[in-house]
Structure formats: structure tokens, C-alpha cells
Amino acid sequence: MFQVHTSILDNADGSAELTLDDTKVLVSVSGPIESKQRQELPQQASLEIIVRPAKGLSTTKEKLLEDKLRSLLQNVLIRYRYPRQLIQIVVQFLVSGTRQEFTNNELNAAINCCYFAIIDADLSIYSSFASVSLCINSGNLIENPTADVISTSDSHHIVCFSIENGKVGNLLLLESAGEFTEYQLFDLLAKSVRSIESLHQLQRKAIEKKLGNDYIWREVKNN
């Protein structure tokens, strides 16, 4: 299941809520805003990522997710357009479809939700992007696996590509854990291209719906 809503938080510059199979996440974007002196970068915007779990307090798992999201988003945002400013992105999981020892489904949902929140905030990016979660289970490649499938898999992976003119571009992020061969990895990357391009079509539809809700078009009739 893929369901997204944008502009749902009034106190944020951009926001999105994404339900992706058994994971639900809310992302807010604030910025560019004035940064604290210790965060200020003279030639580009600084980026702050905060991840909050669905239940309880943040742990090293959330810090790991913050690091992975930061490594991706700092190369996607055109930060030199906002020198000495701060972009703050808060990721709040509402429903977690991943067991504590895994991050696959949470990272995948967070990446895709960040895309919609960044678009909603009207921040400049180099290209669109999308990710997909996959695993290899008894030699079979499974897309968007559930937590139970991940726990019994030989390996699990997150693949994120840039998207240019509706087609997959550069590999932005590859997170892999478990046992797999080089052949399996390249086969996985090749097959993920189709999934990500299909996901981009859902992104386009969601953005078109957002634009339709944001603007009221009136037909001008000549008298």
C-alpha cells in the first residue's frame, strides 16, 4: 500500500505523511531558517536531521537512521542556494513495520516521505529520488518485504536512485546486510530500476494532486 498526504502541518514549511505497506511516517521540513552560530556554514545551508521512534525514546537505531538520511539528503539538496541558513528535517514514525534489530522498512519509508516533504517545502534539489526495500530469501528476490520475511532472509537491502526525466539516474544509496553474491547484488540493482521508475509514477501523481489542491484555476471567458 502506498498512500501520501502533503501540507498537513501548519507550523512547518513543508510536511508529508506516508503509509508504505506496514510502516507509517510523518516528516516535517523547516527552512531555510536562521541557524545557530555553531551550525552556520558560510557557503551553504547546514542540515539537521531528527528521527523519532513510534514508541519510547530515541536509541542508537534512530541515530543510525539520522546518519543515513543525512548522507543521502546532503547530496540531494542544492544547499549552496541557502548560505548561512539551516534546513531542519524531523522524521516521526507513527507505525513501525520493522523489528528493533532491522532498519529496512523504516529507512525506506523515511527516504520516500522526505522527498514529498522537501517538494512541499519548495526546496531546490538536484533531481527527484526514490528508494525501494528488497531482500533475498532462499534465493528469491522479494520487494517491499514484511518484518517477518526480513528476519528470515539471507540478506536485505535498501536501494535509492536519482530520477531524471522519468528514468533512473545515479545510485545515491545502497545499504546491504547479510550474505549475498556479487551476481545477486547486480541482479538486485537491475531489477530495482523497474520498481523505482514505477514508484516515480506514483510520486508524479501525488505531486499533481498536490498542485491541484494548492491552486484554483479559473477559466477566463472572453465576453
C-alpha positions as a Markdown table, in Angstrom:
| # | Residue | x | y | z |
|---|---|---|---|---|
| 1 | Met | 0.0 | 0.0 | 0.0 |
| 2 | Phe | 1.3 | 3.5 | -0.9 |
| 3 | Gln | -0.6 | 6.5 | 0.4 |
| 4 | Val | 0.7 | 10.0 | 0.8 |
| 5 | His | -0.7 | 13.3 | 2.1 |
| 6 | Thr | 1.2 | 16.6 | 2.0 |
| 7 | Ser | 0.9 | 20.0 | 3.7 |
| 8 | Ile | -0.7 | 18.5 | 6.8 |
| 9 | Leu | 1.3 | 20.6 | 9.4 |
| 10 | Asp | 0.5 | 24.3 | 9.6 |
| 11 | Asn | 3.7 | 25.2 | 11.6 |
| 12 | Ala | 6.2 | 23.7 | 9.1 |
| 13 | Asp | 7.4 | 24.9 | 5.7 |
| 14 | Gly | 6.8 | 21.5 | 4.3 |
| 15 | Ser | 5.3 | 18.3 | 5.5 |
| 16 | Ala | 4.2 | 14.8 | 4.3 |
| 17 | Glu | 2.7 | 11.7 | 5.8 |
| 18 | Leu | 3.4 | 8.4 | 4.0 |
| 19 | Thr | 2.0 | 5.0 | 4.5 |
| 20 | Leu | 4.1 | 2.3 | 2.9 |
| 21 | Asp | 2.8 | -1.2 | 3.5 |
| 22 | Asp | 3.2 | -1.7 | 7.3 |
| 23 | Thr | 5.1 | 1.5 | 8.0 |
| 24 | Lys | 3.7 | 5.0 | 8.5 |
| 25 | Val | 5.9 | 8.1 | 8.9 |
| 26 | Leu | 5.4 | 11.8 | 9.2 |
| 27 | Val | 8.1 | 14.2 | 8.0 |
| 28 | Ser | 8.3 | 18.0 | 8.6 |
| 29 | Val | 10.7 | 20.4 | 7.0 |
| 30 | Ser | 11.6 | 23.8 | 8.4 |
| 31 | Gly | 13.8 | 26.0 | 6.4 |
| 32 | Pro | 15.7 | 27.7 | 5.2 |
| 33 | Ile | 15.7 | 29.4 | 8.6 |
| 34 | Glu | 18.3 | 31.2 | 10.6 |
| 35 | Ser | 20.9 | 28.9 | 12.0 |
| 36 | Lys | 22.7 | 29.0 | 15.3 |
| 37 | Gln | 26.3 | 30.2 | 15.1 |
| 38 | Arg | 27.7 | 26.8 | 15.8 |
| 39 | Gln | 25.7 | 25.3 | 12.9 |
| 40 | Glu | 26.3 | 28.1 | 10.4 |
| 41 | Leu | 28.2 | 27.3 | 7.2 |
| 42 | Pro | 29.4 | 30.3 | 5.2 |
| 43 | Gln | 28.8 | 28.9 | 1.7 |
| 44 | Gln | 25.9 | 26.5 | 2.1 |
| 45 | Ala | 23.0 | 25.5 | 4.3 |
| 46 | Ser | 23.6 | 23.3 | 7.3 |
| 47 | Leu | 21.3 | 20.2 | 7.5 |
| 48 | Glu | 19.8 | 18.9 | 10.8 |
| 49 | Ile | 18.1 | 15.5 | 10.8 |
| 50 | Ile | 16.0 | 14.4 | 13.8 |
| 51 | Val | 14.4 | 10.9 | 13.8 |
| 52 | Arg | 11.9 | 9.9 | 16.5 |
| 53 | Pro | 10.6 | 6.4 | 17.0 |
| 54 | Ala | 7.0 | 5.3 | 17.1 |
| 55 | Lys | 7.3 | 4.3 | 20.7 |
| 56 | Gly | 9.6 | 5.2 | 23.5 |
| 57 | Leu | 12.8 | 7.3 | 23.4 |
| 58 | Ser | 15.3 | 7.6 | 20.7 |
| 59 | Thr | 18.1 | 5.0 | 20.7 |
| 60 | Thr | 21.2 | 4.2 | 18.6 |
| 61 | Lys | 18.9 | 2.9 | 15.9 |
| 62 | Glu | 17.4 | 6.4 | 15.4 |
| 63 | Lys | 20.9 | 7.9 | 15.4 |
| 64 | Leu | 21.9 | 5.4 | 12.7 |
| 65 | Leu | 18.8 | 6.4 | 10.6 |
| 66 | Glu | 19.7 | 10.1 | 11.0 |
| 67 | Asp | 23.3 | 9.4 | 9.7 |
| 68 | Lys | 22.0 | 7.5 | 6.7 |
| 69 | Leu | 19.4 | 10.1 | 5.8 |
| 70 | Arg | 21.9 | 12.9 | 6.2 |
| 71 | Ser | 24.4 | 11.3 | 3.9 |
| 72 | Leu | 21.7 | 11.0 | 1.3 |
| 73 | Leu | 19.9 | 14.3 | 1.6 |
| 74 | Gln | 23.0 | 16.5 | 1.9 |
| 75 | Asn | 23.9 | 15.4 | -1.7 |
| 76 | Val | 20.3 | 15.9 | -3.0 |
| 77 | Leu | 19.5 | 19.3 | -1.7 |
| 78 | Ile | 21.1 | 22.3 | -3.5 |
| 79 | Arg | 22.5 | 23.7 | -0.3 |
| 80 | Tyr | 24.6 | 26.4 | -1.8 |
| 81 | Arg | 21.5 | 28.4 | -2.6 |
| 82 | Tyr | 20.9 | 28.9 | 1.1 |
| 83 | Pro | 24.3 | 30.0 | 2.6 |
| 84 | Arg | 24.4 | 30.5 | 6.4 |
| 85 | Gln | 20.9 | 29.1 | 6.8 |
| 86 | Leu | 19.6 | 25.9 | 8.4 |
| 87 | Ile | 17.3 | 23.2 | 7.0 |
| 88 | Gln | 15.8 | 21.0 | 9.7 |
| 89 | Ile | 14.0 | 17.8 | 8.8 |
| 90 | Val | 12.1 | 15.9 | 11.5 |
| 91 | Val | 11.1 | 12.3 | 10.9 |
| 92 | Gln | 8.4 | 10.9 | 13.2 |
| 93 | Phe | 7.5 | 7.3 | 12.8 |
| 94 | Leu | 3.8 | 6.7 | 13.6 |
| 95 | Val | 3.7 | 2.9 | 12.9 |
| 96 | Ser | 6.9 | 0.9 | 12.6 |
| 97 | Gly | 6.9 | -2.2 | 10.4 |
| 98 | Thr | 10.4 | -3.2 | 11.3 |
| 99 | Arg | 11.7 | -5.1 | 14.2 |
| 100 | Gln | 14.2 | -3.4 | 16.5 |
| 101 | Glu | 17.2 | -5.1 | 15.0 |
| 102 | Phe | 16.4 | -4.0 | 11.4 |
| 103 | Thr | 16.0 | -0.6 | 9.8 |
| 104 | Asn | 14.9 | -1.5 | 6.3 |
| 105 | Asn | 11.3 | -0.6 | 6.1 |
| 106 | Glu | 11.7 | 2.5 | 8.3 |
| 107 | Leu | 14.6 | 3.8 | 6.2 |
| 108 | Asn | 12.8 | 3.1 | 3.0 |
| 109 | Ala | 9.6 | 4.9 | 4.2 |
| 110 | Ala | 11.6 | 7.8 | 5.6 |
| 111 | Ile | 13.5 | 8.4 | 2.3 |
| 112 | Asn | 10.4 | 8.4 | 0.2 |
| 113 | Cys | 8.5 | 10.6 | 2.7 |
| 114 | Cys | 11.4 | 13.1 | 2.9 |
| 115 | Tyr | 11.0 | 13.5 | -0.9 |
| 116 | Phe | 7.4 | 14.7 | -0.6 |
| 117 | Ala | 8.1 | 16.9 | 2.4 |
| 118 | Ile | 11.0 | 18.6 | 0.6 |
| 119 | Ile | 8.9 | 19.2 | -2.5 |
| 120 | Asp | 6.1 | 20.6 | -0.3 |
| 121 | Ala | 8.7 | 23.0 | 1.3 |
| 122 | Asp | 9.7 | 24.1 | -2.2 |
| 123 | Leu | 13.4 | 23.5 | -1.6 |
| 124 | Ser | 15.8 | 23.2 | -4.5 |
| 125 | Ile | 17.0 | 19.7 | -5.3 |
| 126 | Tyr | 19.3 | 18.3 | -8.0 |
| 127 | Ser | 16.9 | 15.6 | -9.1 |
| 128 | Ser | 14.0 | 13.6 | -7.9 |
| 129 | Phe | 14.8 | 10.4 | -5.9 |
| 130 | Ala | 13.1 | 7.3 | -4.7 |
| 131 | Ser | 14.1 | 4.1 | -2.8 |
| 132 | Val | 12.9 | 0.5 | -2.5 |
| 133 | Ser | 13.4 | -2.2 | 0.1 |
| 134 | Leu | 14.4 | -5.7 | -1.1 |
| 135 | Cys | 15.6 | -8.9 | 0.4 |
| 136 | Ile | 16.9 | -12.3 | -0.8 |
| 137 | Asn | 15.1 | -15.1 | 0.8 |
| 138 | Ser | 16.1 | -18.7 | -0.2 |
| 139 | Gly | 17.5 | -17.4 | -3.4 |
| 140 | Asn | 14.3 | -15.4 | -4.3 |
| 141 | Leu | 14.3 | -11.6 | -4.6 |
| 142 | Ile | 11.4 | -10.1 | -2.7 |
| 143 | Glu | 10.4 | -6.4 | -3.0 |
| 144 | Asn | 9.0 | -4.5 | 0.0 |
| 145 | Pro | 9.3 | -7.4 | 2.4 |
| 146 | Thr | 7.5 | -7.5 | 5.7 |
| 147 | Ala | 9.4 | -7.6 | 9.0 |
| 148 | Asp | 8.8 | -11.4 | 9.3 |
| 149 | Val | 10.3 | -12.0 | 5.8 |
| 150 | Ile | 13.3 | -9.8 | 6.5 |
| 151 | Ser | 14.0 | -11.7 | 9.7 |
| 152 | Thr | 14.3 | -15.0 | 7.8 |
| 153 | Ser | 16.1 | -13.7 | 4.8 |
| 154 | Asp | 19.7 | -14.3 | 3.7 |
| 155 | Ser | 20.2 | -10.6 | 3.1 |
| 156 | His | 18.3 | -7.3 | 3.0 |
| 157 | His | 18.9 | -4.2 | 1.0 |
| 158 | Ile | 17.8 | -0.5 | 0.5 |
| 159 | Val | 18.4 | 1.0 | -2.9 |
| 160 | Cys | 17.9 | 4.7 | -3.7 |
| 161 | Phe | 18.4 | 6.2 | -7.2 |
| 162 | Ser | 18.1 | 9.7 | -8.6 |
| 163 | Ile | 15.4 | 10.1 | -11.2 |
| 164 | Glu | 15.9 | 12.3 | -14.3 |
| 165 | Asn | 13.3 | 12.7 | -17.0 |
| 166 | Gly | 11.3 | 9.8 | -15.5 |
| 167 | Lys | 14.3 | 7.4 | -15.7 |
| 168 | Val | 16.6 | 6.1 | -13.1 |
| 169 | Gly | 19.9 | 8.1 | -12.9 |
| 170 | Asn | 22.7 | 7.7 | -10.4 |
| 171 | Leu | 22.8 | 5.3 | -7.4 |
| 172 | Leu | 22.5 | 7.6 | -4.4 |
| 173 | Leu | 22.4 | 5.0 | -1.6 |
| 174 | Leu | 22.9 | 1.3 | -1.2 |
| 175 | Glu | 22.6 | -0.3 | 2.2 |
| 176 | Ser | 23.1 | -4.1 | 2.4 |
| 177 | Ala | 23.4 | -6.6 | 5.2 |
| 178 | Gly | 23.6 | -10.4 | 5.2 |
| 179 | Glu | 25.1 | -12.9 | 2.9 |
| 180 | Phe | 24.8 | -12.5 | -0.9 |
| 181 | Thr | 26.9 | -12.9 | -4.0 |
| 182 | Glu | 28.2 | -10.3 | -6.4 |
| 183 | Tyr | 25.8 | -11.7 | -9.1 |
| 184 | Gln | 22.8 | -11.4 | -6.7 |
| 185 | Leu | 23.7 | -7.8 | -5.9 |
| 186 | Phe | 24.0 | -6.7 | -9.5 |
| 187 | Asp | 20.8 | -8.6 | -10.4 |
| 188 | Leu | 19.0 | -6.9 | -7.5 |
| 189 | Leu | 20.2 | -3.4 | -8.7 |
| 190 | Ala | 19.0 | -4.1 | -12.2 |
| 191 | Lys | 15.6 | -5.3 | -11.1 |
| 192 | Ser | 15.2 | -2.4 | -8.6 |
| 193 | Val | 15.3 | 0.1 | -11.5 |
| 194 | Arg | 11.9 | -1.0 | -12.7 |
| 195 | Ser | 10.4 | -0.7 | -9.2 |
| 196 | Ile | 11.8 | 2.7 | -8.6 |
| 197 | Glu | 10.6 | 4.0 | -12.0 |
| 198 | Ser | 7.1 | 2.7 | -11.2 |
| 199 | Leu | 7.3 | 4.4 | -7.8 |
| 200 | His | 8.2 | 7.6 | -9.5 |
| 201 | Gln | 4.9 | 7.5 | -11.4 |
| 202 | Leu | 3.1 | 7.4 | -8.1 |
| 203 | Gln | 5.3 | 10.3 | -7.0 |
| 204 | Arg | 4.2 | 12.3 | -10.0 |
| 205 | Lys | 0.5 | 11.6 | -9.4 |
| 206 | Ala | 0.8 | 12.7 | -5.8 |
| 207 | Ile | 2.5 | 15.9 | -6.8 |
| 208 | Glu | -0.1 | 16.6 | -9.5 |
| 209 | Lys | -2.8 | 16.1 | -6.9 |
| 210 | Lys | -1.0 | 18.5 | -4.5 |
| 211 | Leu | -0.7 | 21.2 | -7.2 |
| 212 | Gly | -4.4 | 20.7 | -8.0 |
| 213 | Asn | -5.2 | 21.3 | -4.3 |
| 214 | Asp | -2.8 | 24.2 | -3.9 |
| 215 | Tyr | -4.1 | 26.3 | -6.9 |
| 216 | Ile | -7.6 | 27.2 | -8.1 |
| 217 | Trp | -7.7 | 27.5 | -11.8 |
| 218 | Arg | -10.4 | 29.7 | -13.2 |
| 219 | Glu | -11.5 | 29.6 | -16.8 |
| 220 | Val | -11.3 | 33.1 | -18.3 |
| 221 | Lys | -14.1 | 33.7 | -20.7 |
| 222 | Asn | -13.9 | 36.5 | -23.2 |
| 223 | Asn | -17.1 | 38.5 | -23.4 |
